[in-house]
């Protein structure tokens, strides 16, 4: 389920179907995403639609509590 949702998220993102991409990536998040980069994808998508609050929320998930990413 996670892999399919992420694949759909990337497809929708590439087609500038941002809301559908967000919905797909949220499915991935709810079933344990394949990597922390899904949070970055969500942050960028929320930025694209102008939702600053959600953008910041997912940036914090991506970068972690201390502001650094493990990568």
PDB file of N, CA, C and O in Angstrom:
ATOM      1  N   UNK A   1       0.830  -1.195   0.000  1.00  0.00           N
ATOM      2  CA  UNK A   1       0.000   0.000   0.000  1.00  0.00           C
ATOM      3  C   UNK A   1       0.876   1.260   0.000  1.00  0.00           C
ATOM      4  O   UNK A   1       0.601   2.212  -0.731  1.00  0.00           O
ATOM      5  N   UNK A   2       1.919   1.258   0.816  1.00  0.00           N
ATOM      6  CA  UNK A   2       2.804   2.421   0.903  1.00  0.00           C
ATOM      7  C   UNK A   2       3.478   2.701  -0.428  1.00  0.00           C
ATOM      8  O   UNK A   2       3.496   3.843  -0.887  1.00  0.00           O
ATOM      9  N   UNK A   3       4.030   1.670  -1.050  1.00  0.00           N
ATOM     10  CA  UNK A   3       4.754   1.855  -2.315  1.00  0.00           C
ATOM     11  C   UNK A   3       3.832   2.384  -3.409  1.00  0.00           C
ATOM     12  O   UNK A   3       4.224   3.266  -4.173  1.00  0.00           O
ATOM     13  N   UNK A   4       2.637   1.865  -3.490  1.00  0.00           N
ATOM     14  CA  UNK A   4       1.687   2.317  -4.504  1.00  0.00           C
ATOM     15  C   UNK A   4       1.292   3.766  -4.251  1.00  0.00           C
ATOM     16  O   UNK A   4       1.234   4.569  -5.182  1.00  0.00           O
ATOM     17  N   UNK A   5       1.023   4.097  -3.001  1.00  0.00           N
ATOM     18  CA  UNK A   5       0.651   5.475  -2.665  1.00  0.00           C
ATOM     19  C   UNK A   5       1.781   6.440  -3.008  1.00  0.00           C
ATOM     20  O   UNK A   5       1.533   7.523  -3.539  1.00  0.00           O
ATOM     21  N   UNK A   6       3.016   6.055  -2.709  1.00  0.00           N
ATOM     22  CA  UNK A   6       4.151   6.919  -3.016  1.00  0.00           C
ATOM     23  C   UNK A   6       4.338   7.072  -4.524  1.00  0.00           C
ATOM     24  O   UNK A   6       4.594   8.174  -5.010  1.00  0.00           O
ATOM     25  N   UNK A   7       4.211   5.972  -5.261  1.00  0.00           N
ATOM     26  CA  UNK A   7       4.319   6.055  -6.720  1.00  0.00           C
ATOM     27  C   UNK A   7       3.267   7.007  -7.282  1.00  0.00           C
ATOM     28  O   UNK A   7       3.573   7.841  -8.134  1.00  0.00           O
ATOM     29  N   UNK A   8       2.035   6.883  -6.809  1.00  0.00           N
ATOM     30  CA  UNK A   8       0.976   7.786  -7.254  1.00  0.00           C
ATOM     31  C   UNK A   8       1.283   9.226  -6.862  1.00  0.00           C
ATOM     32  O   UNK A   8       1.039  10.151  -7.638  1.00  0.00           O
ATOM     33  N   UNK A   9       1.815   9.413  -5.664  1.00  0.00           N
ATOM     34  CA  UNK A   9       2.185  10.753  -5.210  1.00  0.00           C
ATOM     35  C   UNK A   9       3.187  11.407  -6.145  1.00  0.00           C
ATOM     36  O   UNK A   9       3.037  12.574  -6.508  1.00  0.00           O
ATOM     37  N   UNK A  10       4.211  10.652  -6.536  1.00  0.00           N
ATOM     38  CA  UNK A  10       5.219  11.198  -7.453  1.00  0.00           C
ATOM     39  C   UNK A  10       4.624  11.501  -8.834  1.00  0.00           C
ATOM     40  O   UNK A  10       4.954  12.516  -9.447  1.00  0.00           O
ATOM     41  N   UNK A  11       3.758  10.627  -9.308  1.00  0.00           N
ATOM     42  CA  UNK A  11       3.108  10.854 -10.605  1.00  0.00           C
ATOM     43  C   UNK A  11       2.254  12.119 -10.552  1.00  0.00           C
ATOM     44  O   UNK A  11       2.354  12.982 -11.424  1.00  0.00           O
ATOM     45  N   UNK A  12       1.417  12.220  -9.527  1.00  0.00           N
ATOM     46  CA  UNK A  12       0.573  13.411  -9.394  1.00  0.00           C
ATOM     47  C   UNK A  12       1.416  14.678  -9.244  1.00  0.00           C
ATOM     48  O   UNK A  12       1.096  15.714  -9.829  1.00  0.00           O
ATOM     49  N   UNK A  13       2.487  14.594  -8.463  1.00  0.00           N
ATOM     50  CA  UNK A  13       3.369  15.750  -8.285  1.00  0.00           C
ATOM     51  C   UNK A  13       3.952  16.194  -9.629  1.00  0.00           C
ATOM     52  O   UNK A  13       3.980  17.384  -9.944  1.00  0.00           O
ATOM     53  N   UNK A  14       4.414  15.224 -10.410  1.00  0.00           N
ATOM     54  CA  UNK A  14       5.007  15.537 -11.713  1.00  0.00           C
ATOM     55  C   UNK A  14       4.002  16.150 -12.679  1.00  0.00           C
ATOM     56  O   UNK A  14       4.376  16.876 -13.600  1.00  0.00           O
ATOM     57  N   UNK A  15       2.734  15.854 -12.465  1.00  0.00           N
ATOM     58  CA  UNK A  15       1.668  16.405 -13.307  1.00  0.00           C
ATOM     59  C   UNK A  15       1.057  17.676 -12.706  1.00  0.00           C
ATOM     60  O   UNK A  15       0.037  18.172 -13.184  1.00  0.00           O
ATOM     61  N   UNK A  16       1.692  18.193 -11.656  1.00  0.00           N
ATOM     62  CA  UNK A  16       1.209  19.394 -10.955  1.00  0.00           C
ATOM     63  C   UNK A  16      -0.204  19.219 -10.404  1.00  0.00           C
ATOM     64  O   UNK A  16      -0.972  20.178 -10.323  1.00  0.00           O
ATOM     65  N   UNK A  17      -0.531  18.007 -10.034  1.00  0.00           N
ATOM     66  CA  UNK A  17      -1.806  17.718  -9.383  1.00  0.00           C
ATOM     67  C   UNK A  17      -1.517  17.633  -7.886  1.00  0.00           C
ATOM     68  O   UNK A  17      -1.563  16.564  -7.277  1.00  0.00           O
ATOM     69  N   UNK A  18      -1.217  18.801  -7.319  1.00  0.00           N
ATOM     70  CA  UNK A  18      -0.664  18.877  -5.973  1.00  0.00           C
ATOM     71  C   UNK A  18      -1.574  18.310  -4.894  1.00  0.00           C
ATOM     72  O   UNK A  18      -1.100  17.585  -4.018  1.00  0.00           O
ATOM     73  N   UNK A  19      -2.852  18.617  -4.930  1.00  0.00           N
ATOM     74  CA  UNK A  19      -3.748  18.122  -3.885  1.00  0.00           C
ATOM     75  C   UNK A  19      -3.834  16.599  -3.931  1.00  0.00           C
ATOM     76  O   UNK A  19      -3.846  15.951  -2.885  1.00  0.00           O
ATOM     77  N   UNK A  20      -3.894  16.027  -5.118  1.00  0.00           N
ATOM     78  CA  UNK A  20      -3.938  14.567  -5.238  1.00  0.00           C
ATOM     79  C   UNK A  20      -2.618  13.949  -4.782  1.00  0.00           C
ATOM     80  O   UNK A  20      -2.608  12.878  -4.174  1.00  0.00           O
ATOM     81  N   UNK A  21      -1.513  14.618  -5.073  1.00  0.00           N
ATOM     82  CA  UNK A  21      -0.206  14.138  -4.616  1.00  0.00           C
ATOM     83  C   UNK A  21      -0.151  14.134  -3.093  1.00  0.00           C
ATOM     84  O   UNK A  21       0.325  13.177  -2.483  1.00  0.00           O
ATOM     85  N   UNK A  22      -0.640  15.207  -2.488  1.00  0.00           N
ATOM     86  CA  UNK A  22      -0.671  15.281  -1.022  1.00  0.00           C
ATOM     87  C   UNK A  22      -1.477  14.119  -0.453  1.00  0.00           C
ATOM     88  O   UNK A  22      -1.035  13.453   0.483  1.00  0.00           O
ATOM     89  N   UNK A  23      -2.645  13.878  -1.012  1.00  0.00           N
ATOM     90  CA  UNK A  23      -3.494  12.791  -0.518  1.00  0.00           C
ATOM     91  C   UNK A  23      -2.787  11.440  -0.615  1.00  0.00           C
ATOM     92  O   UNK A  23      -2.883  10.621   0.299  1.00  0.00           O
ATOM     93  N   UNK A  24      -2.082  11.209  -1.715  1.00  0.00           N
ATOM     94  CA  UNK A  24      -1.364   9.953  -1.886  1.00  0.00           C
ATOM     95  C   UNK A  24      -0.221   9.828  -0.880  1.00  0.00           C
ATOM     96  O   UNK A  24      -0.049   8.778  -0.261  1.00  0.00           O
ATOM     97  N   UNK A  25       0.559  10.897  -0.714  1.00  0.00           N
ATOM     98  CA  UNK A  25       1.654  10.844   0.244  1.00  0.00           C
ATOM     99  C   UNK A  25       1.150  10.711   1.683  1.00  0.00           C
ATOM    100  O   UNK A  25       1.827  10.113   2.520  1.00  0.00           O
ATOM    101  N   UNK A  26      -0.015  11.254   1.975  1.00  0.00           N
ATOM    102  CA  UNK A  26      -0.588  11.094   3.313  1.00  0.00           C
ATOM    103  C   UNK A  26      -0.976   9.642   3.582  1.00  0.00           C
ATOM    104  O   UNK A  26      -0.897   9.180   4.720  1.00  0.00           O
ATOM    105  N   UNK A  27      -1.390   8.928   2.554  1.00  0.00           N
ATOM    106  CA  UNK A  27      -1.654   7.490   2.708  1.00  0.00           C
ATOM    107  C   UNK A  27      -0.358   6.790   3.089  1.00  0.00           C
ATOM    108  O   UNK A  27      -0.334   5.950   3.988  1.00  0.00           O
ATOM    109  N   UNK A  28       0.715   7.145   2.397  1.00  0.00           N
ATOM    110  CA  UNK A  28       2.020   6.569   2.708  1.00  0.00           C
ATOM    111  C   UNK A  28       2.413   6.878   4.148  1.00  0.00           C
ATOM    112  O   UNK A  28       2.880   6.001   4.875  1.00  0.00           O
ATOM    113  N   UNK A  29       2.222   8.122   4.551  1.00  0.00           N
ATOM    114  CA  UNK A  29       2.580   8.513   5.913  1.00  0.00           C
ATOM    115  C   UNK A  29       1.803   7.697   6.943  1.00  0.00           C
ATOM    116  O   UNK A  29       2.362   7.305   7.967  1.00  0.00           O
ATOM    117  N   UNK A  30       0.543   7.442   6.687  1.00  0.00           N
ATOM    118  CA  UNK A  30      -0.287   6.717   7.651  1.00  0.00           C
ATOM    119  C   UNK A  30       0.066   5.236   7.742  1.00  0.00           C
ATOM    120  O   UNK A  30      -0.314   4.562   8.700  1.00  0.00           O
ATOM    121  N   UNK A  31       0.791   4.729   6.746  1.00  0.00           N
ATOM    122  CA  UNK A  31       1.170   3.312   6.743  1.00  0.00           C
ATOM    123  C   UNK A  31       2.681   3.132   6.769  1.00  0.00           C
ATOM    124  O   UNK A  31       3.189   2.122   6.282  1.00  0.00           O
ATOM    125  N   UNK A  32       3.398   4.084   7.323  1.00  0.00           N
ATOM    126  CA  UNK A  32       4.855   4.091   7.463  1.00  0.00           C
ATOM    127  C   UNK A  32       5.533   4.326   6.115  1.00  0.00           C
ATOM    128  O   UNK A  32       5.685   3.401   5.317  1.00  0.00           O
ATOM    129  N   UNK A  33       5.936   5.568   5.870  1.00  0.00           N
ATOM    130  CA  UNK A  33       6.576   5.909   4.599  1.00  0.00           C
ATOM    131  C   UNK A  33       7.906   5.182   4.409  1.00  0.00           C
ATOM    132  O   UNK A  33       8.543   4.765   5.376  1.00  0.00           O
ATOM    133  N   UNK A  34       8.313   5.038   3.153  1.00  0.00           N
ATOM    134  CA  UNK A  34       9.544   4.324   2.839  1.00  0.00           C
ATOM    135  C   UNK A  34      10.784   5.075   3.319  1.00  0.00           C
ATOM    136  O   UNK A  34      11.813   4.462   3.602  1.00  0.00           O
ATOM    137  N   UNK A  35      10.687   6.405   3.411  1.00  0.00           N
ATOM    138  CA  UNK A  35      11.809   7.191   3.914  1.00  0.00           C
ATOM    139  C   UNK A  35      11.318   8.542   4.406  1.00  0.00           C
ATOM    140  O   UNK A  35      10.170   8.925   4.183  1.00  0.00           O
ATOM    141  N   UNK A  36      12.213   9.257   5.081  1.00  0.00           N
ATOM    142  CA  UNK A  36      11.860  10.584   5.585  1.00  0.00           C
ATOM    143  C   UNK A  36      11.662  11.590   4.456  1.00  0.00           C
ATOM    144  O   UNK A  36      11.111  12.669   4.677  1.00  0.00           O
ATOM    145  N   UNK A  37      12.103  11.250   3.259  1.00  0.00           N
ATOM    146  CA  UNK A  37      11.944  12.164   2.128  1.00  0.00           C
ATOM    147  C   UNK A  37      10.488  12.386   1.746  1.00  0.00           C
ATOM    148  O   UNK A  37      10.169  13.358   1.061  1.00  0.00           O
ATOM    149  N   UNK A  38       9.604  11.500   2.178  1.00  0.00           N
ATOM    150  CA  UNK A  38       8.172  11.705   1.946  1.00  0.00           C
ATOM    151  C   UNK A  38       7.720  12.966   2.679  1.00  0.00           C
ATOM    152  O   UNK A  38       6.868  13.700   2.179  1.00  0.00           O
ATOM    153  N   UNK A  39       8.285  13.223   3.862  1.00  0.00           N
ATOM    154  CA  UNK A  39       7.949  14.451   4.592  1.00  0.00           C
ATOM    155  C   UNK A  39       8.411  15.688   3.825  1.00  0.00           C
ATOM    156  O   UNK A  39       7.730  16.713   3.819  1.00  0.00           O
ATOM    157  N   UNK A  40       9.567  15.585   3.182  1.00  0.00           N
ATOM    158  CA  UNK A  40      10.050  16.705   2.374  1.00  0.00           C
ATOM    159  C   UNK A  40       9.126  16.922   1.172  1.00  0.00           C
ATOM    160  O   UNK A  40       8.812  18.061   0.828  1.00  0.00           O
ATOM    161  N   UNK A  41       8.698  15.843   0.542  1.00  0.00           N
ATOM    162  CA  UNK A  41       7.754  15.964  -0.577  1.00  0.00           C
ATOM    163  C   UNK A  41       6.487  16.673  -0.114  1.00  0.00           C
ATOM    164  O   UNK A  41       5.988  17.575  -0.788  1.00  0.00           O
ATOM    165  N   UNK A  42       5.972  16.262   1.038  1.00  0.00           N
ATOM    166  CA  UNK A  42       4.759  16.892   1.560  1.00  0.00           C
ATOM    167  C   UNK A  42       5.000  18.369   1.871  1.00  0.00           C
ATOM    168  O   UNK A  42       4.147  19.207   1.576  1.00  0.00           O
ATOM    169  N   UNK A  43       6.140  18.695   2.458  1.00  0.00           N
ATOM    170  CA  UNK A  43       6.452  20.096   2.755  1.00  0.00           C
ATOM    171  C   UNK A  43       6.467  20.925   1.473  1.00  0.00           C
ATOM    172  O   UNK A  43       5.921  22.028   1.436  1.00  0.00           O
ATOM    173  N   UNK A  44       7.087  20.397   0.431  1.00  0.00           N
ATOM    174  CA  UNK A  44       7.173  21.133  -0.830  1.00  0.00           C
ATOM    175  C   UNK A  44       5.801  21.277  -1.496  1.00  0.00           C
ATOM    176  O   UNK A  44       5.503  22.309  -2.099  1.00  0.00           O
ATOM    177  N   UNK A  45       4.979  20.250  -1.384  1.00  0.00           N
ATOM    178  CA  UNK A  45       3.634  20.324  -1.958  1.00  0.00           C
ATOM    179  C   UNK A  45       2.767  21.328  -1.210  1.00  0.00           C
ATOM    180  O   UNK A  45       2.025  22.094  -1.824  1.00  0.00           O
ATOM    181  N   UNK A  46       2.863  21.321   0.117  1.00  0.00           N
ATOM    182  CA  UNK A  46       2.097  22.302   0.883  1.00  0.00           C
ATOM    183  C   UNK A  46       2.578  23.720   0.582  1.00  0.00           C
ATOM    184  O   UNK A  46       1.778  24.655   0.550  1.00  0.00           O
ATOM    185  N   UNK A  47       3.873  23.879   0.363  1.00  0.00           N
ATOM    186  CA  UNK A  47       4.411  25.185  -0.030  1.00  0.00           C
ATOM    187  C   UNK A  47       3.808  25.613  -1.366  1.00  0.00           C
ATOM    188  O   UNK A  47       3.432  26.772  -1.543  1.00  0.00           O
ATOM    189  N   UNK A  48       3.721  24.673  -2.300  1.00  0.00           N
ATOM    190  CA  UNK A  48       3.195  24.973  -3.637  1.00  0.00           C
ATOM    191  C   UNK A  48       1.740  25.423  -3.608  1.00  0.00           C
ATOM    192  O   UNK A  48       1.316  26.226  -4.439  1.00  0.00           O
ATOM    193  N   UNK A  49       0.969  24.897  -2.638  1.00  0.00           N
ATOM    194  CA  UNK A  49      -0.441  25.301  -2.568  1.00  0.00           C
ATOM    195  C   UNK A  49      -0.660  26.442  -1.579  1.00  0.00           C
ATOM    196  O   UNK A  49      -1.787  26.897  -1.382  1.00  0.00           O
ATOM    197  N   UNK A  50       0.430  26.899  -0.957  1.00  0.00           N
ATOM    198  CA  UNK A  50       0.332  28.063  -0.080  1.00  0.00           C
ATOM    199  C   UNK A  50      -0.100  27.784   1.346  1.00  0.00           C
ATOM    200  O   UNK A  50      -0.562  28.689   2.040  1.00  0.00           O
ATOM    201  N   UNK A  51       0.043  26.539   1.795  1.00  0.00           N
ATOM    202  CA  UNK A  51      -0.334  26.189   3.166  1.00  0.00           C
ATOM    203  C   UNK A  51       0.929  26.203   4.030  1.00  0.00           C
ATOM    204  O   UNK A  51       1.563  25.169   4.242  1.00  0.00           O
ATOM    205  N   UNK A  52       1.279  27.386   4.522  1.00  0.00           N
ATOM    206  CA  UNK A  52       2.518  27.590   5.279  1.00  0.00           C
ATOM    207  C   UNK A  52       2.556  26.750   6.559  1.00  0.00           C
ATOM    208  O   UNK A  52       3.601  26.203   6.909  1.00  0.00           O
ATOM    209  N   UNK A  53       1.427  26.646   7.254  1.00  0.00           N
ATOM    210  CA  UNK A  53       1.383  25.888   8.498  1.00  0.00           C
ATOM    211  C   UNK A  53       1.752  24.422   8.274  1.00  0.00           C
ATOM    212  O   UNK A  53       2.579  23.868   8.999  1.00  0.00           O
ATOM    213  N   UNK A  54       1.140  23.802   7.276  1.00  0.00           N
ATOM    214  CA  UNK A  54       1.439  22.396   6.963  1.00  0.00           C
ATOM    215  C   UNK A  54       2.859  22.257   6.414  1.00  0.00           C
ATOM    216  O   UNK A  54       3.542  21.270   6.690  1.00  0.00           O
ATOM    217  N   UNK A  55       3.296  23.241   5.644  1.00  0.00           N
ATOM    218  CA  UNK A  55       4.666  23.213   5.128  1.00  0.00           C
ATOM    219  C   UNK A  55       5.663  23.122   6.281  1.00  0.00           C
ATOM    220  O   UNK A  55       6.558  22.277   6.273  1.00  0.00           O
ATOM    221  N   UNK A  56       5.500  23.991   7.264  1.00  0.00           N
ATOM    222  CA  UNK A  56       6.404  24.015   8.417  1.00  0.00           C
ATOM    223  C   UNK A  56       6.302  22.709   9.202  1.00  0.00           C
ATOM    224  O   UNK A  56       7.317  22.171   9.644  1.00  0.00           O
ATOM    225  N   UNK A  57       5.092  22.201   9.376  1.00  0.00           N
ATOM    226  CA  UNK A  57       4.892  20.945  10.099  1.00  0.00           C
ATOM    227  C   UNK A  57       5.703  19.817   9.472  1.00  0.00           C
ATOM    228  O   UNK A  57       6.375  19.060  10.174  1.00  0.00           O
ATOM    229  N   UNK A  58       5.636  19.709   8.141  1.00  0.00           N
ATOM    230  CA  UNK A  58       6.345  18.619   7.476  1.00  0.00           C
ATOM    231  C   UNK A  58       7.838  18.889   7.334  1.00  0.00           C
ATOM    232  O   UNK A  58       8.625  17.945   7.264  1.00  0.00           O
ATOM    233  N   UNK A  59       8.239  20.144   7.290  1.00  0.00           N
ATOM    234  CA  UNK A  59       9.666  20.446   7.334  1.00  0.00           C
ATOM    235  C   UNK A  59      10.243  19.993   8.671  1.00  0.00           C
ATOM    236  O   UNK A  59      11.349  19.454   8.719  1.00  0.00           O
ATOM    237  N   UNK A  60       9.506  20.206   9.749  1.00  0.00           N
ATOM    238  CA  UNK A  60       9.964  19.773  11.070  1.00  0.00           C
ATOM    239  C   UNK A  60      10.050  18.250  11.149  1.00  0.00           C
ATOM    240  O   UNK A  60      10.973  17.710  11.759  1.00  0.00           O
ATOM    241  N   UNK A  61       9.096  17.562  10.538  1.00  0.00           N
ATOM    242  CA  UNK A  61       9.164  16.097  10.515  1.00  0.00           C
ATOM    243  C   UNK A  61      10.361  15.633   9.701  1.00  0.00           C
ATOM    244  O   UNK A  61      11.025  14.663  10.065  1.00  0.00           O
ATOM    245  N   UNK A  62      10.636  16.315   8.611  1.00  0.00           N
ATOM    246  CA  UNK A  62      11.758  15.930   7.753  1.00  0.00           C
ATOM    247  C   UNK A  62      13.095  16.194   8.436  1.00  0.00           C
ATOM    248  O   UNK A  62      13.968  15.326   8.451  1.00  0.00           O
ATOM    249  N   UNK A  63      13.257  17.387   8.998  1.00  0.00           N
ATOM    250  CA  UNK A  63      14.538  17.757   9.588  1.00  0.00           C
ATOM    251  C   UNK A  63      14.714  17.265  11.011  1.00  0.00           C
ATOM    252  O   UNK A  63      15.835  17.260  11.519  1.00  0.00           O
ATOM    253  N   UNK A  64      13.640  16.849  11.671  1.00  0.00           N
ATOM    254  CA  UNK A  64      13.729  16.350  13.032  1.00  0.00           C
ATOM    255  C   UNK A  64      13.668  17.468  14.051  1.00  0.00           C
ATOM    256  O   UNK A  64      13.706  18.648  13.705  1.00  0.00           O
ATOM    257  N   UNK A  65      13.575  17.089  15.281  1.00  0.00           N
ATOM    258  CA  UNK A  65      13.432  18.051  16.377  1.00  0.00           C
ATOM    259  C   UNK A  65      14.633  18.992  16.499  1.00  0.00           C
ATOM    260  O   UNK A  65      14.484  20.157  16.866  1.00  0.00           O
ATOM    261  N   UNK A  66      15.820  18.472  16.188  1.00  0.00           N
ATOM    262  CA  UNK A  66      17.019  19.289  16.362  1.00  0.00           C
ATOM    263  C   UNK A  66      17.377  20.107  15.127  1.00  0.00           C
ATOM    264  O   UNK A  66      18.382  20.819  15.121  1.00  0.00           O
ATOM    265  N   UNK A  67      16.566  20.009  14.091  1.00  0.00           N
ATOM    266  CA  UNK A  67      16.787  20.812  12.888  1.00  0.00           C
ATOM    267  C   UNK A  67      17.768  20.207  11.904  1.00  0.00           C
ATOM    268  O   UNK A  67      18.153  20.860  10.934  1.00  0.00           O
ATOM    269  N   UNK A  68      18.173  18.979  12.137  1.00  0.00           N
ATOM    270  CA  UNK A  68      19.085  18.337  11.189  1.00  0.00           C
ATOM    271  C   UNK A  68      18.481  17.026  10.731  1.00  0.00           C
ATOM    272  O   UNK A  68      17.722  16.379  11.452  1.00  0.00           O
ATOM    273  N   UNK A  69      18.836  16.654   9.524  1.00  0.00           N
ATOM    274  CA  UNK A  69      18.367  15.396   8.966  1.00  0.00           C
ATOM    275  C   UNK A  69      19.475  14.381   9.121  1.00  0.00           C
ATOM    276  O   UNK A  69      20.654  14.734   9.126  1.00  0.00           O
ATOM    277  N   UNK A  70      19.104  13.126   9.247  1.00  0.00           N
ATOM    278  CA  UNK A  70      20.095  12.060   9.434  1.00  0.00           C
ATOM    279  C   UNK A  70      20.944  11.824   8.189  1.00  0.00           C
ATOM    280  O   UNK A  70      21.976  11.157   8.255  1.00  0.00           O
ATOM    281  N   UNK A  71      20.508  12.372   7.051  1.00  0.00           N
ATOM    282  CA  UNK A  71      21.255  12.145   5.795  1.00  0.00           C
ATOM    283  C   UNK A  71      22.285  13.206   5.565  1.00  0.00           C
ATOM    284  O   UNK A  71      22.998  13.169   4.562  1.00  0.00           O
TER     285      UNK A  71
END
